[in-house]
Amino acid sequence: MATADSDAGDFHSVVSHQRQELLESQTLESDLDFAFRLQLEEALAASMSSLPSTSSSPPRVQNPVADCFVSGLRALQTDELDRLEQEVRDRQQSEAEMTKLREDIRRRAHDQKLAREISQMPEEEWEEYGDNYERPFGEGSSSGEVFRVFFKGLVREEKIGNSTEPIVGIGVSICDFRDNLVFELQKPLVGCGKSHEYAETRAMIEALNAALALDLKRVDLFCDHRPLYQRVRGKWPPKNRKMAALLDQVAVLRKKFTYCNLFLVIRHDIKFAIKLANDAINSQIMRPAKLLHGNNLKETCIICLEDTDVGQMFSVDGCLHCYCFSCMKQHVEVKLLHGMVPKCPHEGCKSLLKIDSCGKFLTPKLIGIMSQRLKEDSIPVTEKVYCPYPRCSALMSKKEALEYANTTSVGAIRAGARKCVTCNGLFCINCKVPWHSKMTCFEYKRSNPFPQAEEAKLKSLATRNLWRQCVKCNHLIELAEGCFHITCRYYLSSLKVELHIITDFPFFLRPCLVLKRTKGKKKM
């Protein structure tokens, strides 16, 4: 208490000092402004004296913009100091009320214990010592009594305006051993989504904090949510990192009690806490919609565990899992860097991200890369064709290349001529090289036995790194570890790496797929 009084005194002295400095600055500003106006008027008067006089006195200079800015700044500083002082007064009042409540609980526990002792006293002993029997009130009067703590977190979907949104409320009631109510708490929770288990865990944390604030040492906790009961007892593992962090917080709070036990009861046994949680939800429904949708609403991202404005949270279409823009951007960047189509970060969720909705947090460059990845993923691997011209390298399907070549002669098309959808360059679908007119594929390969410079570089790199090539999809493969038996991720072919000979290298920018280190038969 002495420390709290000292802190309050220090704060008041700081605020008084700030107010004194503000008044001094106002006085100094006023003096400087007055001196400036006098000098300006003297200069104007001297200037006007050399000209024909058109008025009896020079006009007075005004600067309403500067005056308005200075006065607004002073008002803002004053309001800030007033707000801080009000917060300190509110905190002191709250601490005083909590201290009074703790004293009442201790006094009630002391009186109940004294009443039990008197009721159990034999009649003869009461006749002899009853008038002199007493038990002084001490600080530890409530330390031996076990209090019963009931809590409940409710989630209800209510229609707010034109949309239906989940609203979360929690209720906490603390009773003595005779079920006399000594404390109750109801409050809404913002940014909890639709998770009932999250609401129950937050309610449990609020209940433990309330019991600690009342200086209770021995408590029995009662809940009706079986998953939370099993997770707190360590029987079930947490579902995600967010729940794991909350359960760690519960464990830390429980260790602060001399005795703390958790019981699973039926819903009827916690009806007081349920009523409080319902009242908290109803109070949210009756609030104006503009307050419910205000800018101060926060939601916790389950990746970074930071409280973020609702407007800065991204909801995945389909599964409705929510994450902050920063975490989503990093997730998408990593997936695109590895040549993968980004999906929902939630464990086990396979919902694909839509490029239109990702524009909220991705840069135009990343949007372009993601569009390319989606196009690549939409084309079957056996249908993928890359333009062989180094300055183009566009990806297309065999069907698209054939449709673009409809203006080419039928004979050339039958021979394998195709047209790039981007640069309109003709190329051979069989050889994967620019179109060799008046020459069959066999003749071209015989006349060009050595690969081009780019392909030679790729072949040298592949040989040096022991890359191998799938005979069907032509993707290059690097074995990170494991056995030498590799199954293509498209299940079109299988090969033994140590026996396969690299032949018919594809165009030099074809991507190389790297296998992760695993054991046994691998799938790309």
PALOMAR-535337 format. One line per 8 residues: number of its first residue (from 1); for each residue x, y, z of C-alpha. Coordinates in Angstrom, 3 decimals, always signed. Example, Ala and Ser with C-alpha at 12.3 -4.5 7.8 and 13.67 -1.06 7.14 Angstrom:
2
1> +12.300 -4.500 +7.800 | +13.670 -1.060 +7.140 $
This chain:
524
1> +0.000 +0.000 +0.000 | +2.881 +2.332 +0.814 | +4.309 +1.714 -2.623 | +0.966 +2.471 -4.272 | +0.615 +5.711 -2.286 | +4.167 +6.674 -3.233 | +3.475 +6.012 -6.918 | +0.274 +8.047 -6.766 $
9> +2.124 +10.914 -5.088 | +4.858 +10.829 -7.715 | +2.268 +10.867 -10.478 | +0.452 +13.856 -8.993 | +3.729 +15.746 -8.633 | +4.587 +15.012 -12.280 | +1.156 +16.161 -13.440 | +1.410 +19.330 -11.343 $
17> +4.834 +20.023 -12.815 | +3.459 +19.515 -16.334 | +0.583 +21.892 -15.647 | +2.987 +24.492 -14.277 | +5.155 +24.195 -17.389 | +2.066 +24.510 -19.582 | +0.986 +27.702 -17.800 | +4.493 +29.127 -18.060 $
25> +4.634 +28.307 -21.760 | +1.258 +29.975 -22.259 | +2.502 +33.104 -20.489 | +5.751 +33.116 -22.472 | +3.866 +32.561 -25.720 | +1.561 +35.433 -24.892 | +4.495 +37.759 -24.113 | +6.365 +36.808 -27.279 $
33> +3.242 +37.225 -29.352 | +2.605 +40.657 -27.830 | +6.213 +41.762 -28.489 | +6.031 +40.494 -32.077 | +2.811 +42.393 -32.693 | +4.314 +45.605 -31.298 | +7.381 +45.303 -33.544 | +5.236 +44.558 -36.560 $
41> +2.959 +47.512 -35.884 | +5.967 +49.830 -35.452 | +7.408 +48.624 -38.759 | +4.075 +49.168 -40.500 | +3.719 +52.593 -38.939 | +7.203 +53.600 -40.132 | +6.394 +52.274 -43.582 | +3.081 +54.091 -43.771 $
49> +4.582 +57.418 -42.636 | +6.493 +57.730 -45.914 | +3.285 +57.296 -47.930 | +0.237 +59.517 -48.208 | -1.925 +58.823 -45.226 | -5.240 +57.145 -46.063 | -6.311 +56.413 -42.520 | -5.757 +57.793 -39.063 $
57> -3.959 +54.654 -37.802 | -2.364 +51.575 -39.397 | -4.470 +48.411 -39.440 | -3.886 +45.927 -36.653 | -2.267 +42.696 -37.804 | -4.196 +39.499 -37.056 | -3.110 +35.889 -37.441 | -6.202 +33.786 -36.726 $
65> -4.697 +30.556 -38.098 | -1.697 +30.617 -35.783 | -3.848 +31.639 -32.805 | -6.255 +28.783 -33.516 | -3.414 +26.251 -33.789 | -1.757 +27.349 -30.543 | -5.023 +27.406 -28.615 | -5.956 +23.978 -29.974 $
73> -2.593 +22.562 -28.928 | -2.988 +23.968 -25.430 | -6.484 +22.543 -25.154 | -5.231 +19.146 -26.305 | -2.474 +19.111 -23.698 | -4.906 +20.156 -20.994 | -7.387 +17.444 -21.976 | -4.621 +14.844 -21.929 $
81> -3.580 +15.824 -18.415 | -7.201 +15.791 -17.264 | -7.672 +12.332 -18.756 | -4.590 +10.968 -17.010 | -5.701 +12.397 -13.684 | -9.162 +10.891 -14.150 | -7.640 +7.487 -14.919 | -5.600 +7.649 -11.720 $
89> -8.668 +8.605 -9.687 | -10.666 +5.760 -11.235 | -7.895 +3.284 -10.524 | -7.605 +4.431 -6.934 | -11.352 +4.137 -6.494 | -11.315 +0.652 -8.010 | -8.489 -0.429 -5.716 | -10.346 +0.987 -2.719 $
97> -13.514 -0.903 -3.655 | -11.540 -4.122 -4.144 | -9.832 -3.668 -0.774 | -13.209 -3.120 +0.866 | -14.586 -6.236 -0.825 | -11.620 -8.310 +0.357 | -12.169 -7.087 +3.913 | -15.877 -7.950 +3.707 $
105> -15.061 -11.469 +2.488 | -12.565 -12.018 +5.293 | -15.001 -10.649 +7.850 | -17.795 -12.861 +6.523 | -15.541 -15.926 +6.637 | -14.508 -15.051 +10.176 | -18.112 -14.583 +11.327 | -19.230 -17.836 +9.706 $
113> -16.391 -19.754 +11.320 | -17.202 -18.214 +14.692 | -20.879 -19.085 +14.264 | -19.998 -22.719 +13.464 | -17.814 -22.985 +16.563 | -20.568 -21.566 +18.748 | -23.195 -23.895 +17.287 | -20.947 -26.918 +17.935 $
121> -20.148 -25.873 +21.526 | -21.737 -28.115 +24.214 | -24.501 -26.525 +26.281 | -22.607 -26.870 +29.558 | -19.511 -25.190 +28.108 | -21.625 -22.394 +26.664 | -23.299 -21.780 +30.033 | -19.896 -21.475 +31.687 $
129> -17.768 -19.682 +29.052 | -20.250 -18.360 +26.496 | -20.270 -14.767 +27.709 | -16.480 -14.550 +27.481 | -15.981 -16.528 +24.257 | -14.344 -14.505 +21.473 | -12.195 -14.932 +18.354 | -10.209 -11.855 +17.224 $
137> -10.499 -10.882 +13.588 | -7.216 -11.583 +11.759 | -5.728 -11.103 +8.360 | -5.857 -14.821 +7.521 | -9.497 -15.288 +8.374 | -10.445 -16.516 +4.896 | -7.250 -18.441 +4.148 | -8.616 -21.791 +5.345 $
145> -12.012 -21.634 +3.663 | -12.557 -23.109 +0.209 | -14.505 -20.818 -2.115 | -16.509 -22.098 -5.064 | -15.789 -20.395 -8.405 | -18.232 -20.836 -11.303 | -17.479 -19.547 -14.794 | -19.010 -19.730 -18.256 $
153> -18.156 -18.441 -21.727 | -21.027 -18.238 -24.208 | -21.013 -17.657 -27.972 | -24.213 -16.622 -29.723 | -24.768 -15.529 -33.288 | -26.972 -12.452 -33.384 | -28.195 -10.302 -36.238 | -26.509 -6.907 -36.107 $
161> -27.792 -4.647 -38.854 | -27.752 -6.616 -42.093 | -25.242 -9.250 -41.001 | -25.078 -12.061 -38.465 | -22.063 -11.956 -36.173 | -20.867 -14.061 -33.223 | -21.042 -12.268 -29.875 | -19.144 -13.612 -26.872 $
169> -19.900 -13.008 -23.216 | -18.433 -14.435 -20.024 | -19.841 -14.758 -16.530 | -18.082 -15.462 -13.221 | -19.664 -16.027 -9.813 | -17.774 -16.740 -6.582 | -19.585 -18.239 -3.582 | -18.597 -19.342 -0.104 $
177> -19.022 -22.908 +1.144 | -22.728 -22.216 +1.863 | -23.254 -21.000 -1.735 | -23.689 -17.405 -0.608 | -22.702 -15.115 -3.480 | -19.690 -12.961 -2.622 | -18.647 -11.753 -6.095 | -19.971 -11.723 -9.649 $
185> -18.524 -10.565 -12.966 | -19.967 -10.203 -16.448 | -18.196 -8.780 -19.480 | -18.231 -9.102 -23.278 | -15.257 -10.370 -25.251 | -14.342 -8.907 -28.634 | -12.438 -10.709 -31.380 | -13.016 -14.284 -30.172 $
193> -14.702 -15.525 -33.337 | -16.969 -18.555 -33.020 | -14.751 -20.744 -30.849 | -16.670 -21.972 -27.797 | -13.534 -23.458 -26.269 | -11.672 -20.163 -26.596 | -14.543 -18.348 -24.855 | -14.582 -20.939 -22.048 $
201> -10.823 -20.642 -21.547 | -10.970 -16.853 -21.418 | -13.782 -17.109 -18.868 | -11.635 -19.414 -16.742 | -8.741 -16.946 -16.854 | -11.045 -14.104 -15.795 | -12.367 -16.249 -12.932 | -8.863 -17.052 -11.671 $
209> -7.805 -13.397 -11.892 | -10.912 -12.338 -9.957 | -10.203 -14.891 -7.214 | -6.600 -13.701 -6.943 | -7.734 -10.080 -6.779 | -9.972 -11.021 -3.833 | -6.946 -12.602 -2.120 | -8.548 -16.047 -2.034 $
217> -6.126 -18.896 -1.323 | -8.280 -22.023 -1.699 | -10.786 -22.383 -4.537 | -12.790 -25.037 -6.347 | -13.395 -24.334 -10.042 | -16.550 -25.605 -11.732 | -17.099 -25.831 -15.490 | -19.425 -27.745 -17.819 $
225> -17.168 -27.804 -20.896 | -15.615 -31.248 -21.193 | -12.867 -30.409 -23.766 | -11.531 -27.586 -21.563 | -11.702 -29.838 -18.502 | -9.642 -32.513 -20.254 | -7.093 -30.046 -21.650 | -6.508 -28.334 -18.290 $
233> -5.941 -31.733 -16.675 | -3.470 -32.607 -19.449 | -5.520 -35.479 -20.847 | -6.071 -33.829 -24.242 | -3.460 -31.760 -26.125 | -4.285 -28.188 -27.251 | -5.626 -27.784 -30.772 | -3.356 -24.896 -31.787 $
241> -0.735 -22.480 -30.510 | -3.353 -19.973 -29.435 | -5.051 -22.464 -27.123 | -1.670 -23.680 -25.888 | -0.758 -20.127 -24.838 | -4.062 -19.700 -22.985 | -3.671 -23.045 -21.209 | -0.153 -22.048 -20.135 $
249> -1.641 -18.881 -18.668 | -4.232 -20.961 -16.789 | -1.487 -23.188 -15.371 | +0.498 -20.183 -14.137 | -2.556 -18.667 -12.430 | -3.510 -21.940 -10.725 | -0.048 -22.226 -9.170 | -0.649 -18.971 -7.290 $
257> -3.302 -20.625 -5.090 | -2.634 -22.777 -2.046 | -5.362 -25.118 -3.247 | -7.067 -25.078 -6.653 | -9.105 -27.984 -7.988 | -11.203 -28.260 -11.159 | -14.519 -30.109 -11.353 | -16.684 -31.039 -14.333 $
265> -20.366 -30.458 -13.550 | -23.645 -30.361 -15.431 | -24.903 -27.146 -16.971 | -27.534 -26.589 -14.279 | -24.888 -26.312 -11.555 | -23.385 -23.164 -13.083 | -26.660 -21.410 -13.855 | -25.564 -18.184 -12.125 $
273> -22.504 -17.866 -14.360 | -24.597 -18.698 -17.441 | -27.049 -15.930 -16.574 | -24.207 -13.431 -16.207 | -22.742 -14.455 -19.583 | -26.151 -14.098 -21.234 | -26.555 -10.650 -19.694 | -23.158 -9.642 -21.102 $
281> -24.226 -10.762 -24.588 | -27.573 -8.980 -24.309 | -25.819 -5.767 -23.324 | -23.752 -6.017 -26.512 | -26.846 -6.552 -28.653 | -28.517 -3.459 -27.248 | -25.502 -1.280 -27.980 | -25.647 +0.845 -31.127 $
289> -24.301 -0.901 -34.202 | -21.777 +1.857 -34.805 | -20.177 +1.120 -31.440 | -20.106 -2.592 -32.141 | -18.388 -2.015 -35.477 | -16.082 +0.713 -34.199 | -12.425 +1.063 -35.039 | -11.404 +0.011 -31.527 $
297> -12.455 -3.619 -32.019 | -9.554 -6.042 -31.786 | -9.093 -9.658 -32.821 | -6.243 -11.968 -31.903 | -4.245 -13.510 -34.745 | -3.557 -17.146 -33.847 | -0.204 -17.094 -35.671 | +1.518 -14.105 -34.063 $
305> -0.900 -13.904 -31.068 | -1.089 -10.129 -31.479 | -4.313 -8.171 -30.921 | -5.048 -6.561 -34.288 | -7.773 -4.225 -35.516 | -10.633 -6.135 -37.097 | -10.114 -4.117 -40.269 | -6.556 -5.498 -40.511 $
313> -7.658 -9.140 -40.277 | -8.049 -11.377 -43.336 | -10.774 -14.024 -43.485 | -10.118 -16.941 -45.847 | -13.017 -17.531 -48.208 | -14.719 -20.842 -47.573 | -13.252 -21.824 -44.205 | -13.438 -18.312 -42.619 $
321> -10.173 -18.758 -40.704 | -8.842 -15.319 -39.728 | -5.263 -14.062 -39.634 | -3.649 -10.633 -39.651 | -2.444 -9.098 -42.908 | +1.219 -9.309 -41.870 | +1.139 -13.063 -41.167 | -0.855 -13.763 -44.329 $
329> +1.622 -11.812 -46.448 | +4.573 -13.744 -45.041 | +2.739 -17.048 -45.523 | +1.906 -16.309 -49.160 | +5.434 -15.050 -49.904 | +7.012 -18.258 -48.588 | +4.634 -20.482 -50.544 | +5.201 -18.543 -53.758 $
337> +8.959 -18.648 -53.199 | +8.771 -22.449 -53.101 | +6.683 -22.552 -56.261 | +3.524 -23.627 -54.448 | -0.041 -22.378 -54.588 | -0.801 -20.731 -51.219 | -3.573 -22.236 -49.123 | -5.145 -21.375 -45.786 $
345> -2.441 -21.441 -43.049 | -4.738 -23.312 -40.659 | -3.442 -26.796 -39.885 | -5.221 -29.375 -42.007 | -7.247 -26.801 -43.952 | -7.080 -27.120 -47.738 | -8.985 -23.971 -48.715 | -7.266 -22.181 -51.579 $
353> -6.660 -18.449 -51.367 | -8.444 -16.382 -53.988 | -6.294 -13.850 -55.767 | -9.005 -11.168 -55.671 | -9.265 -11.207 -51.885 | -5.474 -11.363 -51.410 | -5.122 -7.938 -53.007 | -5.777 -6.443 -49.553 $
361> -2.312 -7.356 -48.272 | -0.194 -8.353 -51.304 | +1.879 -6.042 -53.490 | +1.190 -5.919 -57.254 | +4.384 -7.909 -57.852 | +3.250 -10.707 -55.547 | -0.197 -10.632 -57.141 | +1.439 -11.262 -60.513 $
369> +3.521 -14.136 -59.147 | +0.484 -15.662 -57.481 | -1.489 -15.393 -60.719 | +1.324 -17.235 -62.502 | +1.385 -19.954 -59.820 | -2.367 -20.441 -60.105 | -2.081 -20.745 -63.865 | +0.741 -23.275 -63.536 $
377> -1.256 -25.307 -61.054 | -4.336 -25.323 -63.295 | -2.430 -26.946 -66.186 | -1.737 -30.701 -65.885 | +1.961 -31.420 -65.896 | +1.801 -33.455 -69.112 | +0.048 -30.527 -70.818 | +2.518 -27.822 -69.775 $
385> +4.563 -26.173 -72.512 | +7.157 -23.426 -72.094 | +8.021 -21.071 -74.918 | +11.589 -21.954 -76.011 | +12.496 -18.352 -76.851 | +14.737 -17.061 -74.031 | +13.163 -13.600 -74.028 | +9.665 -15.040 -73.562 $
393> +9.589 -18.334 -71.603 | +5.798 -18.079 -71.280 | +3.855 -20.999 -69.839 | +0.893 -22.396 -71.753 | -0.970 -25.624 -72.276 | -0.586 -27.767 -75.377 | -4.191 -26.997 -76.247 | -3.582 -23.237 -76.089 $
401> -0.459 -23.543 -78.247 | -2.416 -25.566 -80.804 | -5.293 -23.071 -80.909 | -2.874 -20.163 -81.444 | -1.275 -22.049 -84.342 | -4.542 -22.224 -86.336 | -3.197 -19.665 -88.820 | -0.217 -21.892 -89.583 $
409> -0.331 -24.392 -92.412 | -1.935 -27.737 -91.684 | +1.221 -29.580 -92.698 | +3.340 -27.615 -90.229 | +0.831 -28.226 -87.454 | +0.889 -31.931 -88.143 | +4.680 -31.829 -88.057 | +4.568 -30.276 -84.570 $
417> +4.480 -26.519 -85.186 | +2.892 -24.502 -82.370 | +2.602 -20.778 -81.626 | +3.382 -19.050 -78.339 | +0.384 -17.303 -76.762 | +2.586 -14.418 -75.612 | +5.253 -13.666 -78.235 | +3.508 -15.409 -81.175 $
425> +6.749 -17.202 -81.991 | +6.558 -20.595 -83.709 | +8.216 -23.558 -82.012 | +8.303 -27.325 -82.238 | +6.182 -29.126 -79.682 | +8.300 -32.260 -80.016 | +11.803 -30.822 -79.815 | +10.916 -27.869 -77.551 $
433> +12.992 -25.558 -79.744 | +12.173 -22.691 -82.172 | +10.385 -23.967 -85.259 | +12.668 -25.723 -87.752 | +10.877 -25.175 -91.089 | +11.617 -27.505 -94.018 | +13.231 -29.926 -91.609 | +11.856 -32.865 -89.667 $
441> +12.561 -33.368 -85.988 | +14.954 -36.216 -86.762 | +16.863 -34.103 -89.259 | +17.012 -31.199 -86.806 | +18.449 -33.328 -84.037 | +20.955 -34.889 -86.420 | +22.098 -31.480 -87.648 | +22.216 -30.072 -84.114 $
449> +23.763 -32.848 -82.033 | +25.078 -30.416 -79.441 | +22.672 -28.493 -77.188 | +22.446 -24.720 -77.198 | +24.585 -22.695 -74.825 | +21.779 -22.300 -72.294 | +20.931 -25.995 -72.317 | +24.613 -26.864 -72.057 $
457> +24.860 -24.744 -68.905 | +21.815 -26.460 -67.447 | +23.182 -29.896 -68.329 | +26.507 -29.074 -66.703 | +24.753 -27.807 -63.586 | +22.531 -30.892 -63.429 | +25.493 -33.222 -63.845 | +27.453 -31.440 -61.138 $
465> +24.514 -31.532 -58.679 | +23.393 -35.057 -59.625 | +19.965 -33.908 -60.775 | +17.828 -36.397 -62.663 | +14.889 -35.956 -65.025 | +11.433 -37.532 -65.046 | +10.931 -39.278 -68.372 | +7.296 -38.152 -68.559 $
473> +6.980 -34.638 -67.151 | +10.662 -33.684 -67.774 | +10.979 -32.053 -64.358 | +14.457 -32.078 -62.876 | +14.759 -33.755 -59.487 | +17.322 -33.325 -56.730 | +17.553 -36.075 -54.118 | +17.998 -34.488 -50.704 $
481> +18.102 -37.751 -48.747 | +16.379 -41.103 -48.420 | +16.465 -44.066 -50.764 | +16.900 -43.861 -54.530 | +13.326 -44.872 -55.335 | +11.345 -41.792 -56.363 | +7.715 -41.559 -57.445 | +6.699 -38.503 -59.438 $
489> +4.180 -36.327 -57.612 | +1.845 -36.644 -60.586 | +2.024 -40.447 -60.401 | +2.806 -40.665 -64.141 | +6.146 -42.373 -63.955 | +8.669 -43.819 -61.545 | +12.393 -44.220 -61.930 | +15.521 -45.297 -60.116 $
497> +17.787 -42.343 -59.758 | +21.055 -44.268 -59.771 | +20.237 -45.984 -63.094 | +18.575 -43.116 -64.971 | +20.600 -41.356 -67.659 | +19.863 -37.687 -68.334 | +18.740 -37.226 -71.903 | +16.579 -34.833 -73.869 $
505> +17.043 -31.866 -71.593 | +14.136 -29.415 -71.577 | +14.306 -25.699 -72.078 | +16.867 -24.116 -69.788 | +14.492 -22.287 -67.420 | +12.438 -25.351 -66.532 | +12.038 -25.446 -62.722 | +13.919 -27.952 -60.594 $
513> +11.932 -29.712 -57.872 | +13.798 -30.524 -54.668 | +12.769 -33.510 -52.588 | +12.723 -33.036 -48.831 | +14.611 -35.486 -46.676 | +12.379 -38.380 -45.660 | +12.690 -42.117 -45.372 | +11.557 -44.906 -47.648 $
521> +9.690 -44.365 -50.916 | +9.252 -40.712 -51.737 | +6.487 -38.763 -53.426 | +7.214 -35.398 -54.941 $
